[in-house]
Structures are given as C-alpha cells and as structure tokens.
Amino acid sequence: MRLCLFCLLLSPPLVAQPTPDAASTAARTARLEGQVLSQAGEPLRKATVRLQPYGKFGPNVVNYTDTSDSAGKFVFEGVLPGPYSLSVEHPGFLGQAYGAKSFNAQPGVITLAAGQILKDITFKLIPQGVISGRVNDADGDPLPNIQISTLAISRFRGRRMVSRRSSVRTDDQGSFRIANLAPGSYYVLTEDMESRAFGGQTARPGRAPSPYKKCGHVLSLCARCRKCYSA
C-alpha cells in the first residue's frame, strides 16, 4: 500500500488539452461578434440577431440566430465560410441590416473565411415612429373597420412617386395605431372599404356616399419622436 501511494504522488498532474476535433472545427469555421446599442449608446438586451447565407434559401441552408445579452453583445461561433447578411430586431425599434444604406435597401454582404474572427460590429437602432388616432363620423361617433394607410413620397429615376407603406383598420372604438415607421414625411389616407364594396354608396348611418377617401394630412416623423393623428 505504501509503494502504491508513493507512485501516485510522483505521477505528473493531468492537464486538460484541447481536443483535435475542437481545434479542427475552429480552423474550418469563422467567428463573428458585435454589440447592439440605442442611438444614445446604451446597450440593448434581448435583441434578436440573425446571420443568414446571402442569396441562399431552402431546408438545407444553415441560418444562425443569437440574442444580445445585458451588455448588448452577441456572438456567432462555428460559422461555415461564405457570404452572409446580418440583421437585428428589437421591440420598439426599427429593424436594421448591416451595410444597408437605408431602411428598405438591400443588406450588405459579409464574407467570412475559414479561421476568420470578425469583431467590433456595432448596430445603433433607431426608435420606431408611431401614428395613432381615432376616426369619427359627423356626429362624433366612432367609425370601426375604416382602413388607415400611410403614403410616402419617393423618387425613382428622377420621377416623383407615392407608395403605400403600411395599412391598418380601426377597431370598434374607431381607434387605430400604425407602428414601425421610419423617420420621414407621410400622408395619411382613410378608406371606407365597406362603402367602396357597394360602389361608393353609404352602407352605414353617418357615412357620406362619396368620396370614400380622405387624404392630405402630412406628418413628419423624426428619429426621436412620435406623432398622433386624429381624423
């Protein structure tokens, strides 16, 4: 028993070594890390960050998803080499794609190589704009099921164009709320879809048969404010 104990005491300590498989995986894949912040530079936790193969779709395509921690940080490890798009979403903020020149533009491309470590990617999210209000008839009673749309003016090849950005319907109290709007100027359009279905004739009391559209209210939303519209 003494001889065995003496031999055990002289045995060198065991030191954990990285497995060949782990080292091989790190050499064959990439790592990407960054941070999600507000415009004021405060960390945003629980942001959903997506790393997706650029231009590839299907059941065999590997997509990566992570959630930012309390410091707003996210990490993707073991990423297969290739081109990717990177985007982030957070409640109350506009979604943002890495490398995109505007909110509706195509995302930029991040090309990752085997063994590459890409750091210091930073997103600064902009609070979403919100337009809310209420639609009443001539007697002040609420009008439900009225379609409310936001229209924005843009230019394409030098031509001025108006496009519909988002639409909602009023609830039983005549109230509406349109969220997730980017900074800019908007026209607010109201449409009585039920009267429209009857050829523009009134379908409910208090409804003028024509016109069934009302447009011309312009709202400007900045990156730090919310506007309210009442029809």
DRENPA-3360 file (N, C-alpha, C; in nm, 2 decimals, always signed):
BEGIN
1 = MRLCLFCL = +0.08/-0.12/+0.00/+0.00/+0.00/+0.00/+0.09/+0.13/+0.00 ~ +0.20/+0.13/+0.07/+0.28/+0.24/+0.08/+0.35/+0.27/-0.06 ~ +0.39/+0.16/-0.12/+0.45/+0.17/-0.25/+0.36/+0.23/-0.36 ~ +0.24/+0.19/-0.35/+0.14/+0.24/-0.45/+0.11/+0.39/-0.42 ~ +0.10/+0.43/-0.30/+0.07/+0.56/-0.26/+0.19/+0.65/-0.31 ~ +0.31/+0.60/-0.29/+0.43/+0.68/-0.33/+0.43/+0.70/-0.48 ~ +0.39/+0.60/-0.56/+0.39/+0.61/-0.70/+0.28/+0.71/-0.75 ~ +0.17/+0.71/-0.68/+0.06/+0.81/-0.72/+0.11/+0.95/-0.69;
9 = LLSPPLVA = +0.18/+0.97/-0.58/+0.22/+1.11/-0.55/+0.33/+1.16/-0.65 ~ +0.40/+1.07/-0.71/+0.50/+1.11/-0.80/+0.45/+1.12/-0.95 ~ +0.33/+1.08/-0.97/+0.27/+1.09/-1.10/+0.25/+1.24/-1.14 ~ +0.28/+1.28/-1.26/+0.26/+1.42/-1.31/+0.11/+1.45/-1.31 ~ +0.07/+1.57/-1.28/-0.07/+1.61/-1.29/-0.12/+1.61/-1.43 ~ -0.25/+1.58/-1.44/-0.31/+1.57/-1.57/-0.36/+1.71/-1.61 ~ -0.33/+1.76/-1.73/-0.37/+1.89/-1.78/-0.46/+1.88/-1.90 ~ -0.58/+1.94/-1.89/-0.68/+1.93/-2.00/-0.62/+1.99/-2.13;
17 = QPTPDAAS = -0.62/+1.92/-2.23/-0.57/+1.97/-2.36/-0.69/+1.98/-2.46 ~ -0.69/+2.08/-2.55/-0.79/+2.09/-2.65/-0.80/+1.97/-2.74 ~ -0.92/+1.92/-2.76/-0.93/+1.80/-2.85/-0.90/+1.84/-2.99 ~ -0.85/+1.74/-3.06/-0.82/+1.77/-3.20/-0.94/+1.81/-3.28 ~ -1.06/+1.76/-3.24/-1.18/+1.80/-3.32/-1.22/+1.94/-3.30 ~ -1.20/+2.00/-3.17/-1.23/+2.14/-3.15/-1.14/+2.23/-3.22 ~ -1.01/+2.20/-3.22/-0.91/+2.28/-3.29/-0.94/+2.28/-3.44 ~ -0.97/+2.16/-3.49/-1.00/+2.15/-3.64/-1.13/+2.22/-3.68;
25 = TAARTARL = -1.23/+2.22/-3.59/-1.35/+2.30/-3.62/-1.33/+2.45/-3.62 ~ -1.25/+2.50/-3.53/-1.21/+2.64/-3.52/-1.14/+2.68/-3.65 ~ -1.05/+2.59/-3.70/-0.97/+2.63/-3.82/-1.06/+2.62/-3.94 ~ -1.17/+2.55/-3.94/-1.25/+2.53/-4.06/-1.37/+2.63/-4.06 ~ -1.40/+2.69/-3.95/-1.51/+2.78/-3.94/-1.47/+2.92/-3.90 ~ -1.57/+3.01/-3.89/-1.54/+3.15/-3.85/-1.62/+3.19/-3.73 ~ -1.58/+3.30/-3.67/-1.64/+3.36/-3.55/-1.68/+3.51/-3.58 ~ -1.79/+3.55/-3.54/-1.84/+3.69/-3.56/-1.90/+3.74/-3.43;
33 = EGQVLSQA = -1.87/+3.86/-3.39/-1.92/+3.91/-3.26/-1.94/+4.06/-3.28 ~ -2.04/+4.12/-3.20/-2.07/+4.26/-3.21/-2.16/+4.30/-3.09 ~ -2.22/+4.42/-3.11/-2.30/+4.48/-3.00/-2.41/+4.56/-3.06 ~ -2.53/+4.56/-2.99/-2.65/+4.63/-3.03/-2.67/+4.74/-2.93 ~ -2.68/+4.87/-2.98/-2.69/+4.98/-2.89/-2.81/+5.07/-2.94 ~ -2.86/+5.16/-2.85/-2.95/+5.26/-2.89/-2.88/+5.38/-2.95 ~ -2.95/+5.47/-3.00/-2.89/+5.59/-3.06/-2.81/+5.67/-2.95 ~ -2.85/+5.65/-2.82/-2.78/+5.72/-2.72/-2.66/+5.64/-2.67;
41 = GEPLRKAT = -2.63/+5.53/-2.73/-2.52/+5.45/-2.69/-2.54/+5.35/-2.58 ~ -2.67/+5.33/-2.54/-2.70/+5.24/-2.43/-2.72/+5.10/-2.49 ~ -2.66/+4.99/-2.42/-2.68/+4.86/-2.46/-2.82/+4.81/-2.47 ~ -2.86/+4.74/-2.57/-2.99/+4.68/-2.58/-2.99/+4.53/-2.57 ~ -3.05/+4.48/-2.46/-3.05/+4.34/-2.44/-3.18/+4.28/-2.50 ~ -3.17/+4.15/-2.53/-3.28/+4.07/-2.59/-3.31/+4.12/-2.73 ~ -3.21/+4.17/-2.80/-3.23/+4.19/-2.94/-3.20/+4.06/-3.02 ~ -3.28/+4.04/-3.12/-3.26/+3.92/-3.20/-3.17/+3.95/-3.32;
49 = VRLQPYGK = -3.06/+3.88/-3.32/-2.96/+3.90/-3.43/-2.96/+3.77/-3.52 ~ -2.97/+3.79/-3.65/-2.97/+3.68/-3.75/-2.86/+3.69/-3.85 ~ -2.79/+3.58/-3.86/-2.68/+3.57/-3.96/-2.73/+3.47/-4.06 ~ -2.76/+3.51/-4.19/-2.82/+3.42/-4.29/-2.73/+3.42/-4.41 ~ -2.71/+3.30/-4.47/-2.64/+3.29/-4.60/-2.70/+3.38/-4.71 ~ -2.62/+3.46/-4.77/-2.67/+3.56/-4.86/-2.72/+3.50/-4.99 ~ -2.84/+3.52/-5.03/-2.90/+3.47/-5.15/-2.92/+3.32/-5.16 ~ -2.92/+3.26/-5.04/-2.95/+3.11/-5.04/-3.07/+3.08/-4.96;
57 = FGPNVVNY = -3.16/+2.99/-5.01/-3.28/+2.96/-4.94/-3.30/+2.80/-4.95 ~ -3.38/+2.75/-4.86/-3.41/+2.61/-4.87/-3.39/+2.54/-4.73 ~ -3.44/+2.42/-4.72/-3.43/+2.34/-4.59/-3.28/+2.31/-4.55 ~ -3.19/+2.30/-4.65/-3.06/+2.26/-4.62/-2.96/+2.38/-4.59 ~ -3.02/+2.50/-4.59/-2.94/+2.62/-4.56/-2.93/+2.64/-4.41 ~ -2.81/+2.66/-4.36/-2.79/+2.68/-4.22/-2.80/+2.83/-4.19 ~ -2.90/+2.87/-4.10/-2.91/+3.00/-4.05/-2.87/+3.01/-3.90 ~ -2.81/+3.12/-3.86/-2.77/+3.14/-3.73/-2.84/+3.25/-3.66;
65 = TDTSDSAG = -2.88/+3.23/-3.53/-2.96/+3.33/-3.46/-2.90/+3.34/-3.31 ~ -2.89/+3.46/-3.26/-2.84/+3.48/-3.13/-2.92/+3.60/-3.07 ~ -2.92/+3.60/-2.93/-2.99/+3.71/-2.86/-2.89/+3.79/-2.78 ~ -2.89/+3.92/-2.79/-2.79/+4.00/-2.72/-2.81/+3.99/-2.57 ~ -2.70/+4.00/-2.50/-2.70/+3.98/-2.35/-2.72/+4.12/-2.29 ~ -2.70/+4.13/-2.16/-2.73/+4.25/-2.08/-2.64/+4.37/-2.13 ~ -2.52/+4.33/-2.19/-2.43/+4.44/-2.24/-2.46/+4.46/-2.39 ~ -2.56/+4.40/-2.44/-2.59/+4.42/-2.58/-2.51/+4.34/-2.68;
73 = KFVFEGVL = -2.43/+4.25/-2.63/-2.33/+4.18/-2.71/-2.39/+4.05/-2.77 ~ -2.35/+4.01/-2.88/-2.39/+3.88/-2.95/-2.26/+3.82/-3.01 ~ -2.27/+3.68/-3.02/-2.15/+3.61/-3.07/-2.21/+3.49/-3.16 ~ -2.14/+3.47/-3.27/-2.17/+3.36/-3.36/-2.04/+3.28/-3.37 ~ -2.04/+3.15/-3.33/-1.93/+3.07/-3.34/-1.96/+2.95/-3.43 ~ -1.85/+2.89/-3.49/-1.87/+2.77/-3.57/-1.94/+2.80/-3.70 ~ -1.93/+2.92/-3.75/-2.00/+2.96/-3.88/-1.92/+2.91/-4.00 ~ -2.00/+2.85/-4.09/-1.94/+2.80/-4.21/-1.89/+2.91/-4.30;
81 = PGPYSLSV = -1.78/+2.90/-4.37/-1.73/+3.01/-4.46/-1.83/+3.04/-4.57 ~ -1.83/+3.17/-4.61/-1.92/+3.21/-4.72/-1.98/+3.34/-4.70 ~ -2.06/+3.39/-4.79/-2.12/+3.53/-4.78/-2.25/+3.52/-4.70 ~ -2.26/+3.63/-4.61/-2.38/+3.63/-4.52/-2.44/+3.77/-4.52 ~ -2.56/+3.78/-4.48/-2.63/+3.90/-4.44/-2.66/+3.90/-4.29 ~ -2.64/+4.02/-4.22/-2.65/+4.02/-4.08/-2.76/+4.13/-4.05 ~ -2.86/+4.09/-3.97/-2.97/+4.18/-3.93/-3.00/+4.17/-3.79 ~ -3.07/+4.28/-3.73/-3.11/+4.28/-3.59/-3.25/+4.34/-3.58;
89 = EHPGFLGQ = -3.32/+4.28/-3.48/-3.46/+4.33/-3.45/-3.47/+4.35/-3.30 ~ -3.55/+4.45/-3.26/-3.57/+4.47/-3.12/-3.71/+4.54/-3.10 ~ -3.80/+4.50/-3.01/-3.93/+4.56/-2.99/-3.91/+4.71/-2.97 ~ -3.99/+4.80/-3.04/-3.99/+4.94/-3.02/-3.88/+5.01/-3.10 ~ -3.81/+4.93/-3.18/-3.71/+4.99/-3.27/-3.72/+4.94/-3.41 ~ -3.67/+5.02/-3.51/-3.67/+4.98/-3.64/-3.57/+4.87/-3.67 ~ -3.60/+4.77/-3.74/-3.51/+4.66/-3.78/-3.39/+4.72/-3.86 ~ -3.28/+4.66/-3.85/-3.16/+4.72/-3.92/-3.08/+4.60/-3.98;
97 = AYGAKSFN = -3.03/+4.62/-4.10/-2.95/+4.53/-4.17/-2.81/+4.59/-4.18 ~ -2.71/+4.51/-4.16/-2.57/+4.55/-4.16/-2.53/+4.59/-4.31 ~ -2.48/+4.71/-4.32/-2.43/+4.75/-4.46/-2.54/+4.81/-4.54 ~ -2.67/+4.82/-4.50/-2.77/+4.87/-4.58/-2.77/+5.03/-4.58 ~ -2.79/+5.09/-4.69/-2.78/+5.24/-4.70/-2.90/+5.31/-4.65 ~ -3.01/+5.23/-4.65/-3.14/+5.29/-4.60/-3.22/+5.18/-4.54 ~ -3.34/+5.21/-4.48/-3.42/+5.11/-4.41/-3.48/+5.00/-4.51 ~ -3.51/+5.04/-4.63/-3.56/+4.95/-4.73/-3.46/+4.90/-4.83;
105 = AQPGVITL = -3.34/+4.93/-4.81/-3.23/+4.89/-4.91/-3.19/+4.75/-4.88 ~ -3.12/+4.69/-4.98/-3.06/+4.56/-4.97/-2.95/+4.56/-4.86 ~ -2.94/+4.45/-4.79/-2.84/+4.44/-4.68/-2.70/+4.43/-4.75 ~ -2.60/+4.47/-4.67/-2.46/+4.44/-4.72/-2.42/+4.30/-4.71 ~ -2.31/+4.26/-4.77/-2.27/+4.13/-4.77/-2.14/+4.11/-4.68 ~ -2.14/+4.02/-4.59/-2.02/+3.99/-4.51/-1.97/+3.85/-4.55 ~ -1.85/+3.85/-4.60/-1.79/+3.73/-4.65/-1.69/+3.68/-4.54 ~ -1.72/+3.56/-4.49/-1.64/+3.50/-4.38/-1.55/+3.39/-4.44;
113 = AAGQILKD = -1.43/+3.39/-4.40/-1.33/+3.29/-4.44/-1.30/+3.19/-4.33 ~ -1.25/+3.07/-4.36/-1.22/+2.97/-4.26/-1.12/+3.02/-4.16 ~ -1.14/+3.01/-4.03/-1.05/+3.06/-3.93/-1.06/+3.21/-3.90 ~ -1.14/+3.28/-3.97/-1.15/+3.42/-3.95/-1.23/+3.46/-3.82 ~ -1.19/+3.56/-3.75/-1.26/+3.62/-3.64/-1.29/+3.76/-3.67 ~ -1.42/+3.79/-3.68/-1.46/+3.93/-3.71/-1.52/+3.99/-3.59 ~ -1.47/+4.11/-3.54/-1.51/+4.17/-3.42/-1.56/+4.31/-3.44 ~ -1.61/+4.37/-3.34/-1.65/+4.51/-3.33/-1.75/+4.55/-3.43;
121 = ITFKLIPQ = -1.85/+4.47/-3.46/-1.97/+4.51/-3.54/-2.07/+4.57/-3.45 ~ -2.11/+4.69/-3.48/-2.20/+4.77/-3.39/-2.32/+4.81/-3.47 ~ -2.44/+4.78/-3.40/-2.57/+4.83/-3.45/-2.62/+4.94/-3.36 ~ -2.66/+5.05/-3.42/-2.73/+5.16/-3.34/-2.87/+5.17/-3.39 ~ -2.96/+5.12/-3.31/-3.10/+5.11/-3.36/-3.18/+5.25/-3.34 ~ -3.27/+5.27/-3.43/-3.35/+5.40/-3.42/-3.49/+5.36/-3.37 ~ -3.54/+5.44/-3.28/-3.68/+5.41/-3.23/-3.78/+5.42/-3.34 ~ -3.88/+5.33/-3.34/-3.98/+5.33/-3.45/-4.07/+5.45/-3.43;
129 = GVISGRVN = -4.12/+5.50/-3.54/-4.22/+5.61/-3.54/-4.36/+5.54/-3.53 ~ -4.46/+5.61/-3.46/-4.59/+5.56/-3.44/-4.69/+5.67/-3.48 ~ -4.79/+5.64/-3.55/-4.90/+5.73/-3.58/-5.03/+5.66/-3.53 ~ -5.10/+5.73/-3.44/-5.22/+5.68/-3.38/-5.33/+5.78/-3.38 ~ -5.45/+5.74/-3.37/-5.56/+5.84/-3.37/-5.70/+5.77/-3.36 ~ -5.80/+5.84/-3.40/-5.93/+5.79/-3.40/-6.01/+5.86/-3.51 ~ -6.10/+5.78/-3.57/-6.19/+5.82/-3.68/-6.33/+5.83/-3.64 ~ -6.39/+5.95/-3.65/-6.53/+5.97/-3.61/-6.62/+6.01/-3.73;
137 = DADGDPLP = -6.75/+6.00/-3.72/-6.84/+6.05/-3.82/-6.87/+6.19/-3.79 ~ -6.97/+6.25/-3.87/-7.00/+6.39/-3.85/-7.07/+6.42/-3.71 ~ -7.12/+6.31/-3.65/-7.19/+6.33/-3.52/-7.09/+6.30/-3.40 ~ -6.97/+6.27/-3.44/-6.87/+6.24/-3.33/-6.87/+6.10/-3.29 ~ -6.94/+6.01/-3.35/-6.94/+5.87/-3.32/-6.83/+5.79/-3.38 ~ -6.77/+5.70/-3.32/-6.65/+5.62/-3.37/-6.70/+5.54/-3.49 ~ -6.60/+5.53/-3.59/-6.63/+5.45/-3.71/-6.53/+5.33/-3.71 ~ -6.58/+5.21/-3.69/-6.50/+5.09/-3.70/-6.47/+5.05/-3.84;
145 = NIQISTLA = -6.37/+4.96/-3.85/-6.34/+4.90/-3.98/-6.30/+4.99/-4.09 ~ -6.25/+5.11/-4.06/-6.20/+5.20/-4.16/-6.05/+5.17/-4.19 ~ -6.02/+5.16/-4.31/-5.88/+5.13/-4.34/-5.79/+5.26/-4.34 ~ -5.69/+5.26/-4.26/-5.59/+5.37/-4.25/-5.46/+5.33/-4.31 ~ -5.41/+5.41/-4.40/-5.29/+5.38/-4.47/-5.19/+5.50/-4.46 ~ -5.06/+5.47/-4.46/-4.96/+5.57/-4.47/-4.90/+5.57/-4.61 ~ -4.89/+5.69/-4.67/-4.83/+5.70/-4.80/-4.70/+5.79/-4.79 ~ -4.60/+5.75/-4.86/-4.47/+5.82/-4.86/-4.43/+5.86/-5.00;
153 = ISRFRGRR = -4.37/+5.97/-5.02/-4.33/+6.02/-5.15/-4.18/+5.98/-5.16 ~ -4.15/+5.92/-5.28/-4.01/+5.89/-5.31/-3.98/+5.92/-5.45 ~ -3.85/+5.91/-5.49/-3.81/+5.93/-5.63/-3.75/+5.81/-5.69 ~ -3.79/+5.78/-5.81/-3.73/+5.67/-5.88/-3.70/+5.71/-6.02 ~ -3.57/+5.71/-6.05/-3.52/+5.75/-6.19/-3.57/+5.90/-6.22 ~ -3.56/+5.98/-6.12/-3.60/+6.12/-6.13/-3.74/+6.15/-6.13 ~ -3.83/+6.05/-6.11/-3.97/+6.07/-6.11/-4.02/+6.06/-5.97 ~ -4.12/+6.15/-5.94/-4.18/+6.16/-5.80/-4.29/+6.05/-5.79;
161 = MVSRRSSV = -4.28/+5.96/-5.69/-4.38/+5.86/-5.68/-4.43/+5.85/-5.54 ~ -4.56/+5.81/-5.53/-4.62/+5.79/-5.40/-4.65/+5.64/-5.38 ~ -4.60/+5.59/-5.27/-4.62/+5.44/-5.24/-4.68/+5.42/-5.10 ~ -4.76/+5.32/-5.10/-4.83/+5.28/-4.97/-4.73/+5.20/-4.88 ~ -4.71/+5.25/-4.76/-4.61/+5.19/-4.67/-4.67/+5.08/-4.58 ~ -4.79/+5.12/-4.52/-4.85/+5.03/-4.42/-5.00/+5.06/-4.41 ~ -5.08/+4.96/-4.37/-5.22/+4.98/-4.35/-5.27/+4.91/-4.23 ~ -5.37/+4.97/-4.16/-5.44/+4.90/-4.05/-5.59/+4.94/-4.06;
169 = RTDDQGSF = -5.67/+4.88/-3.98/-5.81/+4.91/-3.97/-5.85/+4.96/-3.83 ~ -5.94/+5.05/-3.83/-5.99/+5.10/-3.70/-6.06/+4.99/-3.62 ~ -6.05/+4.99/-3.49/-6.12/+4.89/-3.40/-6.26/+4.94/-3.38 ~ -6.33/+4.87/-3.28/-6.47/+4.90/-3.26/-6.49/+5.04/-3.20 ~ -6.38/+5.10/-3.15/-6.39/+5.24/-3.09/-6.34/+5.34/-3.19 ~ -6.31/+5.30/-3.32/-6.27/+5.39/-3.42/-6.12/+5.42/-3.40 ~ -6.05/+5.36/-3.32/-5.91/+5.39/-3.29/-5.82/+5.31/-3.38 ~ -5.70/+5.36/-3.41/-5.60/+5.29/-3.50/-5.46/+5.33/-3.45;
177 = RIANLAPG = -5.37/+5.24/-3.48/-5.23/+5.26/-3.44/-5.14/+5.20/-3.55 ~ -5.05/+5.28/-3.61/-4.96/+5.23/-3.71/-4.82/+5.25/-3.66 ~ -4.75/+5.14/-3.64/-4.62/+5.14/-3.58/-4.51/+5.10/-3.68 ~ -4.39/+5.10/-3.63/-4.27/+5.05/-3.71/-4.25/+5.14/-3.83 ~ -4.27/+5.27/-3.82/-4.25/+5.37/-3.92/-4.11/+5.43/-3.92 ~ -4.04/+5.44/-4.03/-3.91/+5.50/-4.04/-3.93/+5.66/-4.04 ~ -3.82/+5.73/-4.00/-3.83/+5.88/-4.00/-3.86/+5.93/-4.14 ~ -3.94/+6.03/-4.15/-3.98/+6.08/-4.28/-4.12/+6.15/-4.27;
185 = SYYVLTED = -4.17/+6.19/-4.39/-4.30/+6.25/-4.40/-4.40/+6.16/-4.46 ~ -4.52/+6.16/-4.41/-4.62/+6.06/-4.46/-4.75/+6.14/-4.48 ~ -4.82/+6.09/-4.58/-4.97/+6.12/-4.60/-5.05/+6.01/-4.53 ~ -5.16/+6.05/-4.47/-5.25/+5.96/-4.40/-5.37/+5.95/-4.49 ~ -5.41/+5.83/-4.53/-5.52/+5.81/-4.62/-5.62/+5.72/-4.54 ~ -5.75/+5.76/-4.54/-5.86/+5.68/-4.49/-5.95/+5.63/-4.60 ~ -5.99/+5.51/-4.59/-6.08/+5.45/-4.69/-6.19/+5.37/-4.62 ~ -6.31/+5.39/-4.66/-6.43/+5.32/-4.61/-6.44/+5.20/-4.71;
193 = MESRAFGG = -6.38/+5.09/-4.67/-6.38/+4.97/-4.76/-6.52/+4.91/-4.78 ~ -6.61/+4.92/-4.67/-6.74/+4.87/-4.69/-6.83/+4.95/-4.79 ~ -6.82/+5.08/-4.78/-6.89/+5.17/-4.87/-6.83/+5.15/-5.01 ~ -6.70/+5.12/-5.02/-6.64/+5.10/-5.15/-6.69/+4.97/-5.22 ~ -6.72/+4.87/-5.13/-6.76/+4.75/-5.18/-6.90/+4.76/-5.24 ~ -6.98/+4.86/-5.20/-7.11/+4.89/-5.25/-7.11/+5.00/-5.36 ~ -7.00/+5.01/-5.43/-6.99/+5.11/-5.53/-6.99/+5.25/-5.49 ~ -6.94/+5.28/-5.37/-6.93/+5.41/-5.31/-7.05/+5.46/-5.24;
201 = QTARPGRA = -7.16/+5.38/-5.24/-7.28/+5.42/-5.17/-7.27/+5.39/-5.02 ~ -7.34/+5.47/-4.94/-7.33/+5.46/-4.80/-7.39/+5.32/-4.75 ~ -7.32/+5.25/-4.66/-7.36/+5.12/-4.61/-7.40/+5.13/-4.47 ~ -7.36/+5.24/-4.40/-7.39/+5.26/-4.26/-7.43/+5.40/-4.23 ~ -7.51/+5.43/-4.13/-7.56/+5.56/-4.10/-7.44/+5.65/-4.07 ~ -7.45/+5.78/-4.10/-7.34/+5.87/-4.08/-7.23/+5.87/-4.18 ~ -7.24/+5.79/-4.28/-7.14/+5.78/-4.38/-7.17/+5.85/-4.51 ~ -7.09/+5.94/-4.55/-7.11/+6.01/-4.68/-7.08/+5.92/-4.79;
209 = PSPYKKCG = -7.17/+5.91/-4.89/-7.15/+5.81/-5.00/-7.03/+5.84/-5.08 ~ -6.99/+5.96/-5.10/-6.87/+6.00/-5.18/-6.82/+6.13/-5.14 ~ -6.69/+6.14/-5.13/-6.59/+6.04/-5.16/-6.57/+5.95/-5.04 ~ -6.51/+5.83/-5.06/-6.48/+5.74/-4.96/-6.34/+5.74/-4.92 ~ -6.26/+5.84/-4.98/-6.12/+5.86/-4.94/-6.10/+6.00/-4.88 ~ -6.01/+6.00/-4.79/-5.97/+6.13/-4.73/-5.82/+6.13/-4.72 ~ -5.76/+6.22/-4.79/-5.61/+6.23/-4.79/-5.57/+6.37/-4.79 ~ -5.44/+6.39/-4.75/-5.39/+6.53/-4.75/-5.32/+6.57/-4.62;
217 = HVLSLCAR = -5.34/+6.49/-4.51/-5.27/+6.52/-4.39/-5.13/+6.47/-4.39 ~ -5.03/+6.56/-4.37/-4.89/+6.52/-4.38/-4.83/+6.52/-4.24 ~ -4.76/+6.41/-4.21/-4.70/+6.40/-4.08/-4.55/+6.38/-4.10 ~ -4.47/+6.45/-4.02/-4.32/+6.43/-4.03/-4.27/+6.36/-3.90 ~ -4.21/+6.24/-3.92/-4.16/+6.17/-3.81/-4.01/+6.18/-3.81 ~ -3.95/+6.21/-3.69/-3.81/+6.22/-3.68/-3.76/+6.09/-3.60 ~ -3.63/+6.08/-3.58/-3.58/+5.96/-3.52/-3.61/+5.95/-3.37 ~ -3.66/+6.06/-3.31/-3.67/+6.06/-3.17/-3.81/+6.10/-3.12;
225 = CRKCYSA = -3.91/+6.10/-3.21/-4.04/+6.15/-3.17/-4.15/+6.06/-3.22 ~ -4.27/+6.07/-3.17/-4.39/+6.00/-3.21/-4.50/+6.11/-3.24 ~ -4.57/+6.09/-3.34/-4.68/+6.18/-3.38/-4.81/+6.12/-3.36 ~ -4.91/+6.20/-3.34/-5.05/+6.14/-3.32/-5.14/+6.22/-3.42 ~ -5.22/+6.14/-3.49/-5.31/+6.20/-3.59/-5.46/+6.16/-3.56 ~ -5.55/+6.25/-3.56/-5.69/+6.22/-3.53/-5.77/+6.27/-3.65 ~ -5.85/+6.18/-3.71/-5.93/+6.21/-3.83/-6.07/+6.26/-3.78;
% end
